[in-house]
Amino acid sequence: MQDTSPQKGIKHIYRRKRRRVTGLSFNRLVPNILTMLGLCAGLSAIKFAMVGKFTHAAGALVIAACMDGLDGRIARLLKGTSRFGAEFDSLSDFVCFGVVPPFVLMLWALPATDRLSFIPISLFTVCMALRLARFNSALDDENAPEYAANFFSGVPAPAGAGLALFPVFLGLEAQRNHMPEIEQFAHSPWLSAGCLIVTALLLVSTLPIWSFKNFKVPARYILPLLLGTGTYAAILIAEPWGALAIAGVIYLIMIPLSRRSYWRLRREAEEAWEPVEDSSTKSPNA
């Protein structure tokens, strides 16, 4: 006997009207959310710098750099990579690392009324835009050698922002430890302008820089690397601004080493592809 109860009819109507939700999964949105948070952190640095809170401004830019380092890796882990995410990340990098650092340095040491102070500011921002545009165009390059995947061409955007903010890190560390001479030196307009100009040239350079994305650590270096990372983390907690300033100096020292590593890999790849002469074609009198 067929069941014609009202309760069954209500359930049938509910099943018929219910629609499946269409759209992106939350996993694919997580990287874009991280990029958005990094962009908000970079914009917050402008606000803090305008009211003279350079400690908060530098901290906000550090957070933006951390978000930039996480969003791409999490996107690959969650299989949420997309063209939109890549373009959004590039635009966020330009704002956070191409516009905010020179703006902070302008309020830190470069007088806005000085006409010459605008030259290094604009040079840095223009070079950052060129560097990001070159990076985006290189994403579609399928002819790049395999060893080139371990290197950036020029200093990447977050590292460039960190190098440019060296005077701020140095000044905050001197202010924290009551070193007026070093603090006065950190507020020198020439130091800020020099950091902007040198970093701008490194951004648009073709120097090969280790990317550490596919970097393989030899087994004998794993333990020293872990110990060094733990030591640096302790220093970063105890003396954060000094640790960031030292990290910038170490990064500059690392550039010649990465260049030497690149040319070694390139030489090995060229030697591997050299045509080997067939011994059977040689003359007996050779």
Secondary structure, 3 states (H helix, E strand, C coil): CCCCCHHHHHHHHHHHHCCCCCCCCHHHHHHHHHHHHHHHHHHHHHHHHHCCCHHHHHHHHHHHHHHHHHHHHHHHHCCCCCHHHHHHHHHHHHHHHHHHHHHHHHHHCCCCCCCCCHHHHHHHHHHHHHHHHHHHHHCCCCCCCHHHHHEEECCCHHHHHHHHCHHHHHHHHHHHCCCHHHHHHHCCHHHHHHHHHHHHHHHHCCCEEECCCCCCCCHHHHHHHHHHHHHHHHHHHHCHHHHHHHHHHHHHHHHHHHHHHHHHHHHHHHHHCCCCCCHHHCCCCC
